[in-house]
Amino acid sequence: MTSWTRPVATATVLIGLASFLSACDEPVAATAVPQPPDVSFVTVKPTWKSIVRELPGRIAPTRVADVRPRVSGIIIARLFEQGSMVNAGDPLYHIDPKPFEVDLQANEAAVAKARAVLQQATNQFRRTSILIQSKAVSEAENENALAQMRQAEADLAARQADAARSRLNLEYATIRAPISGIIGAALMSEGALVLQNDTASLATIQQIDPVYADFTQSISELNKLRRDFKEGSLDQIAPDAVKVKLVLDDGSHYALPGKLLFSDARVDATTGQVTLRGEFKNPHRELLPGMYVRVQIEQGIDTDAILLPQQSVQRNAGGGAEVFVLKDDNRIAAQPVRTSSMIEGQWLISHGLKAGDKVVVEGFQKFAPGDVVTPNEWQDVATAAPPPDDTSSQNNEASAASR
């Protein structure tokens, strides 16, 4: 080492030693202690709640009638607009009436002839009745006159029946609507030959105000409902107070409530379900036959129902339902529960919880059972105040900028 590099190396060692000594004089930073994670919880509060079942169903018309001819003939006119509203008795088709008019005229002539024959027979009987008193005619002639008069009366009655039948057939030549409702497509046109008592219909009329909603429920659910009523877990609703509502296929609710008509007395052997029927007013024809709907039926009242947000109920490894309960020392514990049904987006808890229990709703990924957490009251975003309107804030900023 040369003589000029030795002082430089010594100075470097001294500078490093000074830096080490100064670092020893600084206090050592304390190790940071992790804070318990934040979780949101709700406090169990039993409340009065009506038990509503949502069941699948279909809309059906209250009355359906197939329009069929009652006499044979050629259709000469169609008198309705397809898809329009018709009233009972409105003319729908005209069958050529001329054959029926001719038949009626012939039968009316036969009636006149039979009436004349009866008049002659009656006069003959009167004469023989007078002559029999003076022994001018025999008893046999008088009885023969009486028989001819009775035969003429019967023949007149038969001719009158034929005329009435011809008159009825002439009336049937105008095919009328049997019920009021919406008429569908015309299945026959002018010039078509229709036959009496033919199975093919000319059109179909459906009455859709009101309409029926036919829906099904499993027999096991109905039996459970009966057991709950018997045990007192649910209060039964009076039959005249049962409410039935419809949820349409787009998720919207039908505005008008309905009434429950009946529950079928038999169980479908293939599905294990019973059929129920509700009736709904349909003044604006929003409900059409065959439409799929979901029917909400109020079947009972739970006076101490426990309802939890849907996300608070978890599934364990065995597939059972459980919730995480907050203990007094802010530690988390898993609590098995039994769910009954879903009501308006909330689970109805039948077993496992009591009033005052604190159930975790949010923050599941932050803890494991036994951990200490920082609890916070849960705020339902659905009931929170809506955010300010972006359009109005943009307008305010624009006006401020212009000023």
matplotlib code that plots the C-alpha trace (Angstrom):
import matplotlib.pyplot as plt

x = [0.0, 1.3, 1.8, -1.0, -3.7, -3.3, -4.8, -7.8, -8.6, -8.3, -10.7, -13.2, -13.1, -13.7, -16.7, -18.3, -17.7, -19.3, -22.4, -22.8, -22.4, -25.0, -27.5, -27.1, -28.2, -31.7, -34.6, -35.8, -39.2, -42.0, -43.5, -47.0, -49.9, -52.6, -56.1, -59.1, -61.0, -64.2, -67.4, -71.0, -73.8, -77.5, -79.3, -82.0, -85.3, -88.4, -91.2, -94.7, -94.6, -97.1, -95.8, -96.0, -95.4, -94.3, -95.5, -95.4, -98.6, -100.4, -103.1, -106.3, -109.6, -112.6, -114.8, -114.0, -116.5, -115.9, -118.2, -119.8, -122.6, -126.0, -127.2, -125.5, -124.9, -122.6, -121.2, -122.0, -120.7, -118.3, -119.5, -116.7, -113.2, -110.6, -109.2, -112.1, -114.4, -117.8, -120.9, -123.1, -125.7, -123.7, -123.9, -120.6, -121.4, -124.3, -125.1, -127.2, -130.8, -132.7, -133.0, -134.3, -136.8, -138.2, -138.5, -140.3, -142.8, -143.5, -144.1, -146.3, -148.4, -148.6, -149.9, -152.6, -153.7, -153.8, -155.8, -158.4, -158.6, -159.1, -161.9, -163.7, -163.3, -164.6, -167.7, -168.4, -168.1, -170.5, -173.1, -172.9, -173.1, -176.5, -177.8, -176.9, -179.5, -182.3, -180.8, -180.2, -176.6, -175.1, -172.7, -169.9, -170.3, -170.1, -167.0, -165.4, -166.0, -164.5, -161.4, -161.0, -161.2, -158.6, -156.3, -156.6, -155.7, -152.5, -151.6, -151.9, -149.6, -147.0, -147.2, -146.8, -143.7, -142.2, -142.8, -141.2, -138.1, -137.8, -138.1, -135.4, -133.1, -133.6, -132.6, -129.5, -128.4, -127.1, -124.3, -124.1, -121.6, -122.4, -120.5, -118.9, -115.2, -112.3, -112.8, -109.7, -108.9, -111.6, -111.2, -113.7, -114.2, -117.0, -117.9, -117.0, -119.4, -120.2, -121.9, -124.3, -122.7, -119.3, -116.4, -114.4, -115.0, -115.4, -113.7, -112.9, -114.1, -112.3, -113.5, -110.4, -112.0, -111.7, -109.0, -107.9, -104.3, -103.8, -100.8, -99.4, -98.0, -96.4, -98.4, -95.4, -95.5, -99.3, -98.8, -96.1, -98.4, -101.1, -98.7, -97.5, -101.2, -101.8, -98.7, -99.3, -96.2, -98.3, -101.6, -104.2, -105.7, -109.4, -110.5, -112.0, -108.8, -106.4, -104.4, -103.1, -100.8, -99.1, -95.5, -95.1, -92.3, -90.3, -90.3, -93.0, -96.0, -99.5, -101.4, -104.7, -104.8, -106.8, -108.8, -108.2, -111.0, -110.2, -107.5, -107.9, -108.9, -106.6, -102.9, -101.3, -99.8, -96.9, -95.8, -97.0, -98.6, -102.1, -103.6, -104.8, -106.7, -106.9, -109.1, -107.9, -109.7, -108.2, -109.8, -106.9, -106.2, -102.7, -103.1, -103.5, -104.3, -101.2, -99.0, -96.4, -96.7, -95.5, -98.3, -97.7, -100.2, -100.4, -100.9, -100.2, -98.9, -95.8, -96.0, -92.3, -90.5, -86.7, -85.6, -82.0, -80.5, -79.8, -76.0, -75.8, -76.7, -73.7, -73.3, -70.8, -68.8, -71.7, -74.2, -76.0, -77.0, -75.0, -74.5, -71.6, -72.6, -70.8, -70.1, -69.8, -66.0, -66.3, -65.2, -66.8, -68.6, -70.3, -74.0, -76.0, -79.5, -82.5, -84.0, -87.7, -88.3, -87.2, -89.5, -88.8, -85.1, -84.6, -84.3, -86.9, -85.0, -87.0, -84.4, -81.0, -81.3, -83.0, -83.7, -80.6, -78.2, -75.8, -75.3, -72.5, -73.7, -70.6, -66.8, -66.7, -63.4, -61.6, -62.0, -62.1, -64.3, -62.7, -61.1, -61.7, -63.3, -64.5, -68.3, -70.3, -74.0, -75.0, -76.7, -78.9, -78.0, -81.5, -82.9, -80.0, -80.5, -80.1, -76.9, -77.1, -78.2, -75.1, -77.0, -77.9, -74.4, -73.0, -75.5, -74.4, -70.7, -71.5, -73.4, -70.6, -68.1, -70.2, -70.3]
y = [0.0, 3.4, 6.1, 8.3, 5.6, 4.7, 7.9, 7.5, 3.9, 5.1, 7.9, 5.5, 3.1, 6.0, 7.3, 3.8, 3.4, 6.8, 5.9, 2.6, 4.4, 7.0, 4.3, 2.6, 5.8, 5.7, 3.9, 0.6, 0.8, -1.3, -4.2, -3.3, -5.3, -6.3, -5.0, -7.4, -7.4, -5.5, -7.5, -6.5, -8.1, -8.0, -8.6, -11.3, -9.8, -12.1, -10.3, -10.9, -12.2, -13.7, -16.9, -16.6, -19.4, -18.7, -21.4, -21.9, -21.6, -20.9, -18.6, -20.2, -18.7, -18.9, -20.1, -21.6, -22.3, -23.9, -22.4, -25.3, -25.5, -26.9, -27.4, -28.4, -25.9, -23.5, -20.5, -17.3, -14.7, -14.3, -11.5, -11.0, -9.6, -12.1, -11.4, -9.0, -9.0, -10.6, -10.8, -13.8, -14.0, -12.0, -13.4, -14.9, -16.8, -17.0, -20.3, -20.2, -20.0, -20.7, -24.5, -23.9, -21.3, -23.7, -26.4, -24.1, -23.1, -26.8, -27.6, -24.5, -25.7, -29.2, -27.5, -25.7, -28.9, -30.8, -28.0, -28.3, -32.0, -31.6, -29.1, -31.5, -34.4, -32.2, -31.2, -34.9, -35.9, -33.2, -34.4, -38.0, -37.0, -35.3, -38.1, -40.8, -39.5, -40.2, -43.5, -42.2, -43.5, -46.5, -46.5, -47.7, -44.7, -42.3, -44.0, -43.9, -40.1, -39.6, -41.6, -39.6, -36.3, -37.5, -38.7, -35.3, -33.6, -35.7, -35.1, -31.4, -31.5, -33.5, -31.0, -28.1, -29.8, -30.2, -26.5, -25.6, -27.7, -26.0, -22.6, -23.6, -24.8, -21.5, -19.7, -22.0, -20.9, -17.8, -19.1, -17.0, -16.7, -19.0, -16.9, -13.5, -13.2, -12.9, -14.8, -16.3, -17.1, -18.0, -21.6, -21.6, -19.1, -18.2, -21.0, -23.8, -26.7, -27.3, -30.3, -30.6, -32.1, -31.9, -32.1, -29.4, -25.9, -22.7, -20.6, -20.5, -18.0, -17.5, -15.4, -13.8, -11.3, -12.7, -15.4, -18.4, -19.0, -22.7, -23.6, -26.6, -27.3, -30.5, -32.6, -32.6, -28.8, -28.9, -31.6, -29.5, -26.5, -28.6, -29.7, -26.2, -25.1, -28.0, -27.4, -23.7, -22.6, -20.8, -19.0, -19.9, -17.3, -17.0, -18.4, -15.1, -13.3, -15.4, -13.2, -14.4, -12.3, -12.8, -12.3, -12.1, -13.7, -10.4, -10.2, -7.4, -7.8, -7.8, -4.9, -6.6, -9.2, -12.3, -14.8, -18.5, -20.6, -24.2, -26.8, -30.0, -33.0, -35.4, -35.8, -36.3, -39.8, -38.8, -35.6, -35.8, -32.4, -30.9, -28.2, -24.9, -22.2, -18.5, -16.0, -12.6, -9.7, -8.9, -5.7, -4.7, -8.2, -8.2, -11.9, -14.3, -18.0, -20.1, -17.4, -18.6, -16.9, -17.3, -17.2, -15.8, -17.2, -16.2, -19.5, -18.6, -16.1, -16.6, -14.3, -14.8, -15.3, -15.0, -13.6, -13.2, -11.7, -14.3, -13.9, -14.5, -18.2, -20.3, -24.0, -26.2, -29.1, -31.5, -29.3, -28.1, -24.5, -22.5, -18.9, -17.2, -15.8, -13.0, -13.9, -11.4, -11.3, -10.5, -14.0, -15.8, -19.1, -21.3, -22.0, -24.7, -23.5, -24.9, -22.8, -23.0, -20.9, -17.8, -14.8, -11.6, -12.3, -13.4, -16.8, -17.8, -19.6, -22.3, -23.6, -22.6, -18.9, -16.9, -13.2, -11.1, -13.3, -11.3, -12.9, -11.9, -10.7, -9.4, -10.0, -13.8, -13.9, -12.0, -14.5, -18.1, -19.5, -18.5, -15.2, -11.9, -9.3, -5.7, -5.7, -3.1, -2.8, -3.9, -1.4, -2.8, -1.1, -1.7, 0.7, 3.2, 6.6, 6.7, 8.2, 11.8, 12.2, 12.4, 14.5, 17.1, 17.3, 17.7, 20.5, 22.2, 22.0, 23.3, 26.3, 27.0, 26.9, 29.3, 31.8]
z = [0.0, -0.9, 1.6, 0.2, 0.3, 4.0, 5.3, 3.0, 4.2, 7.8, 7.2, 5.7, 8.7, 11.1, 9.1, 9.1, 12.9, 13.5, 11.6, 13.5, 16.9, 15.9, 14.8, 18.2, 19.9, 18.1, 19.8, 18.3, 16.6, 18.4, 16.5, 15.1, 16.7, 14.2, 14.9, 15.0, 11.6, 11.2, 10.7, 10.4, 12.4, 13.1, 16.4, 16.3, 17.0, 16.7, 14.8, 13.5, 10.0, 7.5, 6.0, 2.2, -0.2, -3.8, -6.1, -9.9, -11.8, -15.1, -16.1, -17.3, -18.6, -16.4, -19.3, -22.6, -25.4, -28.9, -31.5, -33.4, -36.0, -35.0, -38.6, -41.8, -44.6, -46.5, -44.6, -46.5, -44.0, -41.1, -38.8, -36.2, -36.0, -34.9, -31.4, -30.6, -27.6, -28.2, -26.0, -25.5, -28.3, -30.9, -34.4, -35.6, -38.8, -41.3, -42.9, -46.1, -44.8, -48.0, -47.5, -44.0, -45.2, -47.8, -45.3, -42.9, -45.6, -46.4, -42.7, -42.2, -45.2, -43.6, -40.4, -42.3, -44.0, -40.7, -39.2, -42.0, -41.6, -37.9, -38.5, -40.8, -38.3, -35.5, -37.4, -38.3, -34.7, -33.7, -36.2, -35.2, -31.6, -32.3, -34.5, -32.0, -29.6, -32.1, -33.1, -36.7, -36.6, -35.0, -32.0, -34.3, -36.7, -33.7, -32.3, -35.7, -36.0, -32.5, -33.5, -36.7, -34.7, -32.2, -35.1, -36.8, -33.5, -33.2, -36.8, -36.3, -33.3, -35.3, -38.1, -35.7, -34.1, -37.6, -38.2, -34.9, -35.8, -39.1, -37.4, -34.9, -37.7, -39.5, -36.3, -36.0, -39.5, -37.6, -35.4, -32.2, -29.4, -26.5, -23.9, -23.6, -24.0, -26.5, -29.7, -31.4, -35.0, -37.5, -38.4, -41.2, -44.0, -46.4, -48.7, -46.3, -45.7, -42.1, -40.7, -37.8, -34.6, -36.3, -33.7, -35.6, -34.1, -36.1, -33.4, -29.7, -27.2, -23.8, -20.9, -19.4, -17.0, -14.4, -14.9, -12.9, -11.7, -11.3, -9.2, -7.3, -3.9, -2.6, -0.2, 2.2, 2.5, 3.2, 5.8, 7.5, 7.4, 9.1, 11.8, 12.5, 12.9, 15.3, 17.3, 17.5, 15.7, 13.2, 13.5, 10.9, 8.6, 8.1, 4.7, 3.7, 4.6, 2.5, 0.1, -3.2, -5.3, -8.7, -9.8, -13.5, -15.6, -15.6, -11.8, -11.6, -9.3, -10.7, -9.3, -8.3, -5.5, -6.0, -3.8, -3.2, -4.5, -3.5, -2.9, -4.8, -2.7, -4.5, -4.9, -8.3, -8.2, -10.6, -8.9, -5.3, -5.6, -5.1, -7.3, -5.9, -7.8, -7.4, -9.1, -10.3, -12.0, -15.4, -16.7, -18.9, -20.3, -18.9, -18.0, -20.9, -20.8, -20.7, -19.2, -16.6, -13.3, -9.7, -7.1, -3.6, -1.2, 2.5, 4.4, 8.0, 10.6, 12.7, 15.7, 16.7, 13.4, 13.2, 9.8, 8.7, 5.5, 2.9, 3.0, 6.7, 6.4, 5.3, 4.4, 6.3, 4.9, 5.6, 3.7, 6.8, 7.4, 9.9, 11.0, 12.8, 16.2, 18.0, 21.7, 24.6, 24.3, 20.5, 19.5, 16.6, 17.1, 14.4, 15.2, 13.3, 12.4, 10.6, 7.8, 7.0, 3.9, 2.0, 2.6, 0.6, 0.3, 4.0, 5.5, 8.1, 10.9, 12.6, 15.1, 16.4, 17.4, 20.1, 20.7, 21.3, 19.4, 17.2, 13.8, 11.4, 8.0, 6.3, 6.7, 6.6, 4.7, 7.5, 10.4, 11.5, 14.3, 17.6, 16.3, 18.0, 15.7, 15.8, 15.5, 13.7, 13.2, 9.7, 7.4, 4.7, 1.4, 0.1, 2.8, 2.7, 1.2, -2.6, -4.0, -5.3, -8.9, -11.1, -13.6, -11.1, -9.8, -13.3, -14.0, -10.8, -11.8, -15.2, -13.8, -11.4, -14.2, -16.3, -13.4]

ax = plt.figure().add_subplot(projection="3d")
ax.plot(x, y, z, "-o")
ax.set_aspect("equal")
plt.show()
